[in-house]
Amino acid sequence: MTPADLDAVEKELADCARDVDADGDPEGRVVSLLRSHRLLAHQVPEELGGLGGGLTELVALAHRIGGVCPGAGVLWVMHCQQVAILRDHAPQPLRDRVLREVAARQLLLGSVTTEPRKGGHVLTAHAAARVDGDTVAFRRAAPVVSGGAHADAFLLSLRRAPDAAPDDVLLVYADRTQCGATVLGPLDLLGMRAAGNVAMEFEGRVPAGQVIDPEGGFTRVTMRTLAPLGHLGWAACWIGAARRALRQVVELLRAGTLTRTDSAYHALARARARIDSAEALVLAALGEHRGLTEGGDRDGARLDSPAFQILVNNVKMTASQETYAAVDALLGLAGLAWGYRRDGGTDLELLFRDLRAAPLMYGNDRLAGASGRLAVMDRTAQSFRGTGLDSLPGGGRDD
């Protein structure tokens, strides 16, 4: 996209951000805006009609979109996750057929991984696929589906069979007409309302060729595609939102609206340090991802390493905690009149509410538990393999 295109996206999002936050976007204005700028084809390869974006470009765009409207950014990142899963893991001819349709028709793909009673444990499923000849039937509830009311198709996580273990998971691609997608109602959430979160039920039957079950299963899909795109993309959205809050408070201080005191300077410095540290970790993870996927490992096998998975988890945990804490402090600095009021002339209260969701989206406690188990498996005990201190000249490591 050109700088002018990005400026247009930001302006249009800014014009509707307050409205979609107020009503939860039942009309799908955010989706229409993303569709009009062809952003739904960002992760589709150019040869299939898409923009051919990679992870670095996705993170940069998420930072811009999330900086105006965090809910819109999170929705877009989750759609890009689903497109990338099809690109990287779906069988033929499903892969090329759907990706061409996404590019040509700007389809929105919904992610269906949540389930009642399992929390946010993405690597397990209760509802099972039922194979019947050359078709697969399913029935499934999802308490949260971002953009579900406006999605054209879905990727649903299911247990492989009714008698399979909960962690024996595969994905099924189903367009809206195939899965009986029923919206049970919007979710009246504190924040992230622009993401259009709804509760849904699904019941349908699809050809067996619409099952996505690569070697290594759903765990490999998660490690190589779902987690890196999601955690880095979400983090970029949150950092963009926090930087927007920082700019607004700086403007209040420059204008003399807020009094310049030592305590104000200290609060501002600490908030910026939180945001900068989160951004530095995202940049480190991007560099690590490039190092692991370039050269002779373009299939991404090295992304399976415990060290990289811990790094990706740390990006999500750190960014979600630090950006929320930064905006909390900035809102306190702006005070009741300029920060807490909805009509105070800033976006601080909206950004505060949106970022409160960040630690809850795939809960940080769950991620910490996963990273702890991975740390025991990581025999090198290195967080960074290619871009860390041990890679510097004189670092003494060549393993």
DAWO-V867448 format. One record per helix or strand of 3 or more residues. SS is the DSSP state (2 for helix, 1 for strand). FROM is the first residue (numbers start at 1). TO is the last residue. If there is no record, write none. Layout:
ss=SS from=FROM to=TO
ss=SS from=FROM to=TO
//
This chain:
ss=2 from=3 to=23
ss=2 from=29 to=36
ss=2 from=39 to=41
ss=2 from=46 to=48
ss=2 from=55 to=68
ss=2 from=70 to=89
ss=2 from=94 to=105
ss=1 from=109 to=112
ss=1 from=130 to=132
ss=1 from=135 to=146
ss=1 from=153 to=159
ss=1 from=169 to=175
ss=1 from=182 to=186
ss=2 from=193 to=195
ss=1 from=197 to=207
ss=2 from=208 to=210
ss=2 from=217 to=254
ss=2 from=262 to=293
ss=2 from=301 to=304
ss=2 from=306 to=340
ss=2 from=348 to=356
ss=2 from=358 to=360
ss=2 from=364 to=377
ss=2 from=389 to=391
//
